[in-house]
């Protein structure tokens, strides 16, 4: 868990945003998207909300 916040407050790159949109459209879970982008779930959730994306919530 040591490397978890290494990217703290890093700006989103265009490729990360594209990947976020692609994964969200595929219906991937928040946790899986966060892991794929190596970002926190909170960061992914905030960015998705800002872009008007809905992310599947798996229970």
Helices and strands as residue ranges (DSSP letters): H 14-25, H 30-37, H 41-50
